[in-house]
Each structure stands twice: as C-alpha cells, then as structure tokens.
Amino acid sequence: MPRVFRDVPQAFRASRPWGRPWDRPLRIAAGLAIAIALLGGGVAHAALEPAEIVKARQQDMKKLGGGMKVFMGYLKDDKGTAQDVAAAAAAMEAVTKGLPDQFTDGTAVGVGESEALPIIWQDNAKFRQGFTDLAQALDKILALPATADKAAIGPVVQAVGGTCKQCHDTYRQKK
C-alpha cells in the first residue's frame, strides 16, 4: 500500500454509500437549499412588507391579464397561433398556483395600491376556490390539441374570462 494511504485513518478510507465523510453534510445542506428554493414562495412573501406583497401580487395579476390579451388577440384579431394560446395558458396556470398565498393578512384596500376587499379573508375558502376554478379552466385550454381552431378555443377562453370576472366582481374594489 502506498505511503499516502497508510497515513490516512481507516475511517476515512472505508467505503461509504455517500462518499467521503464530509460529503454527507454537504449533500444534506444542498438538499435543504433546494427544498427552501422550491418551497420559498410562501417564505419569501412572509419576509416582505405588506405594500411589497401587494406590488408583487399586482405584477402576477398583470401576467394573467397578458395571457388574456394573447387569447383575445388570437380569437378576435388573428394574432398568434393556437400554440401561443396554449403557451399563455401554461404561463397563466403557473402564476395561478401561487396567487392565493399572496393574499396575506394586512394586504387589503388601503395598503399600497391594493384593491383587495376584506371579504377575501372573511370567506377565504370560496376565494381560493376561484383560483382552483381558474386553473381547471386553463387546463381545458391545455387539453385542446395543438391544431385546435378558434371554434374550439373560444368557449374555453370564455370560461377562463368568466372565472376572472366573477372573482373581480366579488373580491376587487370597484374603480
């Protein structure tokens, strides 16, 4: 055995399923960092000031509005393709999943530029159901074939718009 290996204690030479003895803590730390990054949406909002949460929420709502513009551009103005509609629906669905958690206590009307009515927190289960309904409507768009025509896409987009309207009529302060 080469002298280099003779001087290394047996514990460090033994084969370990996780590699070198110092690899395990590094792997655990890396796993925790990944978990925090994946689950960090709620943690990040908890660290923000209420006005910052409102601003972030409004940015996400604008993303939903941008998706609706893609839908309407395709249906009414012949802009884009059915694939663009599907891509917009996928982006909207991703935003929709995190939005309910952005409506935290202390972010109602009067905080920043919030238009969120207090009824959101009084009937939170029904409010959250609106986002579930929106996600289901968006799933219907994503379930359409890539070659779907306007006749197939139109009614599904109308359902998406209906869920948005119902939520805004009930939970958003009138301008």
HUPEQUI-V172692 format. One record per residue. N is the residue number from 1. SS is DSSP state (hx for helix, st for strand, lp for the rest). OMEGA is omega in whole degrees, 0 to 359 (none if undefined). Layout:
# HUPEQUI-V172692
((N SS OMEGA) (N SS OMEGA))
This chain:
# HUPEQUI-V172692
((1 lp 179) (2 lp 183) (3 hx 181) (4 hx 182) (5 hx 179) (6 hx 183) (7 lp 180) (8 lp 180) (9 lp 183) (10 hx 183) (11 hx 181) (12 hx 179) (13 hx 185) (14 lp 178) (15 lp 180) (16 lp 179) (17 lp 181) (18 lp 178) (19 lp 181) (20 lp 184) (21 lp 182) (22 lp 178) (23 hx 185) (24 hx 178) (25 hx 178) (26 hx 179) (27 hx 178) (28 hx 179) (29 hx 179) (30 hx 178) (31 hx 177) (32 hx 179) (33 hx 179) (34 hx 179) (35 hx 179) (36 hx 179) (37 hx 181) (38 hx 182) (39 hx 189) (40 hx 182) (41 hx 180) (42 hx 180) (43 hx 181) (44 hx 181) (45 hx 179) (46 hx 182) (47 hx 182) (48 lp 173) (49 lp 181) (50 hx 180) (51 hx 178) (52 hx 177) (53 hx 179) (54 hx 181) (55 hx 178) (56 hx 179) (57 hx 179) (58 hx 177) (59 hx 178) (60 hx 177) (61 hx 177) (62 hx 176) (63 hx 176) (64 hx 177) (65 hx 177) (66 hx 176) (67 hx 178) (68 hx 177) (69 hx 177) (70 hx 179) (71 hx 184) (72 hx 176) (73 hx 179) (74 hx 186) (75 hx 187) (76 hx 188) (77 hx 181) (78 lp 177) (79 lp 177) (80 lp 183) (81 lp 176) (82 hx 178) (83 hx 176) (84 hx 178) (85 hx 179) (86 hx 179) (87 hx 178) (88 hx 179) (89 hx 179) (90 hx 179) (91 hx 179) (92 hx 180) (93 hx 178) (94 hx 179) (95 hx 183) (96 hx 183) (97 hx 182) (98 hx 186) (99 hx 183) (100 hx 181) (101 hx 178) (102 hx 177) (103 lp 183) (104 lp 177) (105 lp 178) (106 lp 180) (107 lp 180) (108 lp 178) (109 lp 180) (110 lp 178) (111 lp 183) (112 lp 178) (113 lp 183) (114 lp 175) (115 lp 183) (116 st 180) (117 lp 180) (118 lp 180) (119 hx 178) (120 hx 183) (121 hx 178) (122 hx 180) (123 lp 188) (124 hx 180) (125 hx 179) (126 hx 178) (127 hx 180) (128 hx 178) (129 hx 177) (130 hx 178) (131 hx 175) (132 hx 178) (133 hx 178) (134 hx 179) (135 hx 179) (136 hx 178) (137 hx 178) (138 hx 176) (139 hx 179) (140 hx 176) (141 hx 182) (142 hx 180) (143 hx 179) (144 lp 177) (145 lp 182) (146 lp 181) (147 lp 182) (148 lp 180) (149 lp 183) (150 hx 180) (151 hx 179) (152 hx 184) (153 hx 185) (154 hx 182) (155 hx 180) (156 hx 176) (157 hx 177) (158 hx 177) (159 hx 177) (160 hx 179) (161 hx 179) (162 hx 178) (163 hx 177) (164 hx 182) (165 hx 181) (166 hx 180) (167 hx 181) (168 hx 180) (169 hx 185) (170 hx 193) (171 hx 183) (172 st 179) (173 lp 179) (174 lp 180) (175 lp none))
